[in-house]
Amino acid sequence: MSAKDVKPTLTDYLAGAILANGFVWLWTLILYQFSDFFIGLPATFVADFSLIIYLSGGTLASYLVCRRSASRSVVTGLKLSVAAWLFSLVMAPSIVDLSAGLVLSLLMCFLAGGVVGSYLALRRKLSQS
């Protein structure tokens, strides 16, 4: 198999989904562990910071998986985003009650992170050429 034929495997997508959700889970655990501290902060600050963390997880996971892809980085990033979101729907209820707001924010952040991560991976590939 040549370098041009490399495609992410199902294992790559699963690892990326777990990595993206790892950010969500760690942040959720931090929020619960230090709830006394976060109670004193404005709710909008905590919500905005949560979105940044969700976006960061989606971006990093997408970037790493898209680096393995020889072509169609954006499609790979979007596939990973959907996989990470579906994985979060299955696993998140074990640590937090799912609300419509959380489900939609995870979807939007993972999709945006998938696009940003694929763009960064593509940009890196082009700069190396």
Secondary structure by P-SEA (a helix, b strand, c coil): cccccccccaaaaaaaaaaaaaaaaaaaaaaaaaaaaaaaccaaaaaaaaaaaaaaaaaaaaaaaaaacccaaaaaaaaaaaaaaaaaaacccccccccaaaaaaaaaaaaaaaaaaaaaaaaaaaaac
